[in-house]
Every structure is written in C-alpha cells, then in structure tokens.
Amino acid sequence: MTGTAPAVLYGAAAGLLGAALLHTLLHGLAEPTVALAFAGLVAAGECVRGVLPGDREQAPVAAAAGLAYALLGPLRGLPTSHGALQVVAVVGLGTLAGALLRRTLRAGRPRSGPRVPPARADAAVRRLLTASFAAVLFQPLYTSGTIDRLPLTGPRYGTFLIVLAALAALCDAALAAVLQHARTGGRFGTVLEDELRSLAGIGTAIVATGMLLSLLAGEVGLWALPLFCTPLLLARAAFRRAAAARATTGQTIEALARATEVAGYTTPGHARRVADTACALGRELGLGSRDLALLEYAALMHDIGQLSLVEPVPGGATALLPTEEQQRIARLGSEVIRRTGVPRQVWQQVARLADPGRLPDGRPDRSLPVAARIIRVANAHDDLLTAARGAGVPEAAGRLEVLERLRLERGRAYDPVVLDALVRVGGGAGGGPVGGAGGPC
C-alpha cells in the first residue's frame, strides 16, 4: 500500500474534480458571485504559499478558504444551494488558477531553493480532499433542511461547525501522514503523530479561520473574506520567520561540524556520514521529525570536543579510545555546543555520548538519551569502517568485521536495539545507505 497510496489519493482527487466539473457544467453554477469570491481567495492563497517549520509546504489562506466554502450555510440570511460537488469544483479550479498564476509571476526569476513539486502537489491534493470531506459532512445536512429541523441555533450552530472543522483537520492530518509515509518510508504511527502535533501550530489557525470565515461571511457578507484572512497571513509570516531561523541554525551547525575536519582532527565527511547514519537509525527506531532534527544537530557536532586535544586522535577515531577519554571529549564538546544557542537537548545528548549503557549494578541506564545511544553506534560504525577501508579490507568483509566488533560490546558500550536497527538499515555485508552522502533528517 505504501507505494500506491499517493496514486490512489491523486486518482481520487482527479476523479472527484472531474465529477464536480461535469456536474457544474450540466447544472450550472449556483450563486456565481459567491463561488467566484471563494475561488479567487483560494487562488490568491495558492499564490502566497510557502514552506513552514517542519519543511511542510502549506497554503494556509487557500486551505482556510476551501474549508469556509465547504461549511458555508446561509449568506446574510439568504439560503445558499451550492452543494458538495460545487465546493470541489470551486476549490479545485481556484487551486489550479492560483498555481498557474504563481508560475506565471515567478517565470524568469532565479530559483532561491530546490524544486519541490511533489510537496506542492501533495498539499493541493490534501486541500481538495479535505474540503470535499468537510463539504460531504455539512452540505447534505444543510441543503436537505436537516440543520434547520435540529436545535442548532446561536452558539450550538457554532459548536457544530467547530466539530466539523476539527474532523476536517483530522482528515487532513491523516492524508498528510499517508503521503509522507509513502514518500519517506517512515513508520506511519510516528508520521501521523508528527502531523497531529503540527495542528497545534498553523493547522489550528487554518481551522479556526476557515470556521470563522463561514460564520462571518454568513452574517456580514463576502467583504469579510479578505478582512478576516489578515490574521492568518500574519501567522504565516511568523511561521516563515521561525523556519528561516531554523535554517540559519542548521547552516551554523553545518559550519561548526566542519571545524574538526578543517583542523585535521577528523576525516573529511565524517560528521556528515555519522549524521546520515544516525538519522537512518532514528527513522528505523520511530523517532519523530523534531527528535530527528535534534539528533542530526547532535550527530553533526559530536566531535567538537576533539578541538580541545593537543594532539589529534589517529584517524579521528574516538571509538578506539578508552571510555574515560571518550567521555572527557564528549563533555568538552558539550560545553562548546552549549554556548552556540542550540536547543538544550542537543548538548545534553552530546555530553552523554560515551556513557555506558548500564549502571554499576548491571541494570540498563534508562536516563541515557536514545539519541546518545544512536550517535555512539553511528560514530563507532564510521570510525571502524573507515579504518577497515584504510587497511585495504574489501567493503563487504569490512562491514561484517565492523558489525562483529560492535557486537562484542553489545549491551555494554552499544545499545542492542540500536545495533539491531543498524543491521536492518544496511550496516551489514549487504551495505546500503548507511554512512553515505545522504541528506539531512
């Protein structure tokens, strides 16, 4: 199902949009002015989309406008009759028009970053399906008169819309998790948890704005649409500043990570390889996106403490040093990292990289961060594999030799769960992406 999930969702969105357009052509456009106003708002929202924290492509104004149209009942006391299929048509056409306009406006401009068409297309499909879901929940009840027959007046009607908007938000989170799971191969439960957590940020603002737009447009008219989208635009700007700050932090950490290489204390690419391996192990063990980001930061800077050494460690291989020396280097590095302003968890993880996994009485040390256990295995794997390559050992034999050496310290220096994950992600004879030239978590 993982590989076919995007195709299924894209097919469902295309089928819904096709059916909606056909229905609109055959039956005409109900309340054309209202439909055009919401389509225009969706298109404008698509033009001001951007990347928010968590590297999520999002068009908050377009999403809120689609949700508002799906939940729109009476307009200034007069009933509307657009129905669920027209909601799909308006949101779909607005999204396509906005994407075309954005592309036209950006034509000829130099690109400031990598192209991300899958993310943009995924977000558009989610928006269409989420608006369709909300419309199916609300419009049949409204057009059939069921809402009028129920005691849903005043605050109760607002509560009813809140419930429907919350269900739409959960639908969007589930769709996002399905697509993200299919794209990255991460554990579905972890991906879904990440998406649900994101609802506490811009997701809540989108849901609240969509619900309020449907209520306010019904009371005061269409002029409320641009006016009450302003707070959402301000929230988007704040989230973009947070994303820019995170990108700057990442660039600073990347630069610091290279300091040991430039100074000749570690081999070229060592920090990046350890970070790639750590991220692969973290994903295999089910870490969420925030924990993976912190893990990557700590892995990139795990060797900063070597800069305090008078003489470099041969080959930069700290895994071959006595435990006490490894701990000293880790704590020195932690003190340096602490002053860079990175999150507290990062320097705490680095400080405990070389701590034994068991207490003096033999019990597992539950206080040892899982990130520290992961980075210790990733670092030892790269140190030993680099040494094997330097000795001319063939790649497959070298990987097996490294794995056996790590297993000798299983349960003492190296966490058994992390070692098992290393085998699954390609740390054995079969090789794989571990320690390669991959990208960030």
GIFEN-V304323 format. One record per backbone hydrogen bond with DSSP energy under -0.5 kcal/mol. NH is the residue of the N-H (numbers start at 0). CO is the residue of the C=O. Records with the same first field share a line. If there is no record, write none. Layout:
NH=CO, CO
This chain:
4=0
7=3
8=4
9=5
10=6
11=7
12=8
13=9
14=10
15=11
16=12
17=13
18=14
19=15
20=16
21=17
22=18
23=19
24=20
25=21
26=22
27=23
29=27
31=28
34=30
35=31
36=32
37=33
38=34
39=35
40=36
41=37
42=38
43=39
44=40
45=41
46=42
47=43
48=45
49=57
51=49, 55
54=51
55=51
56=54
57=49
62=58
63=59
64=60
65=61
66=62
67=63
68=64
69=65
70=66
71=68
74=77
75=73, 217
76=217
77=74
85=81
86=82
87=83
88=84
89=85
90=86
91=87
92=88
93=89
94=90
95=91
96=92
97=93
98=94
99=95
100=96
101=97
102=98
103=99
104=100
105=101
106=102, 103
108=105
119=115
120=116
121=117
122=118
123=119
124=120
125=121
126=122
127=123
128=124
129=125
130=126
131=127
132=128
133=129
134=130
135=131
136=132
137=133
138=134
139=134
141=137
142=138
143=139
144=141
145=140
146=140
148=144
149=145
151=146, 149
152=150
155=152
156=153
157=153
158=154
159=155
160=156
161=157
162=158
163=159
164=160
165=161
166=162
167=163
168=164
169=165
170=166
171=167
172=168
173=169
174=170
175=171
176=172
177=173
178=174
179=175
180=176
181=177
182=178
183=179
184=180
190=186
191=187
192=188
193=189
194=190
195=191
196=192
197=193
198=194, 195
199=196
200=197
202=197
203=198, 200
204=200
205=201
206=202
207=203
208=204
209=205
210=206
211=207
212=208
213=209
214=210
215=211
216=212
217=213
218=214
219=215
220=215, 216
223=220
224=221
226=222
227=223
228=224, 225
229=225, 226
232=228
233=229
234=230
235=231
236=232
237=233
238=234
239=235
240=236
241=237
242=238
243=239
244=240
245=241
246=242
247=243
248=244
249=245
250=246
251=247
252=248
253=249
254=250
255=251
256=252
257=253
258=255
259=255
261=257
262=258
263=260
264=259
265=259
266=314
269=266
272=268
273=269
274=270
275=271
276=272
277=273
278=274
279=275
280=276
281=277
282=278
283=279
284=280
285=282
286=281
291=287
292=288
293=289
294=290
295=291
296=292
297=293
298=294
299=295
300=296
301=298
303=300
305=302
306=303
307=304
308=305
315=312
316=313
317=315
319=316
320=317
325=321
326=322
327=323
328=324
329=325
330=326
331=327
332=328
333=329
334=330
335=331
336=332
337=333
338=334, 335
339=336
340=337
341=336
345=342
346=342
347=343
348=344
349=345
350=346
351=347, 348
352=349
354=351
356=411
358=362
361=358
364=356
365=363
367=364
368=366
372=368
373=369
374=370
375=371
376=372
377=373
378=374
379=375
380=376
381=377
382=378
383=379
384=380
385=381
386=382
387=383
388=384
389=385
390=386
391=388
392=387
397=393
398=394
399=395
400=396
401=397
402=398
403=399
404=400
405=401
406=402
407=403
408=404, 405
409=406
410=413
411=408
412=408
413=408
418=414
419=415
420=416
421=417
422=418
423=419
424=420
425=421, 422
426=421
430=427
435=432
437=435
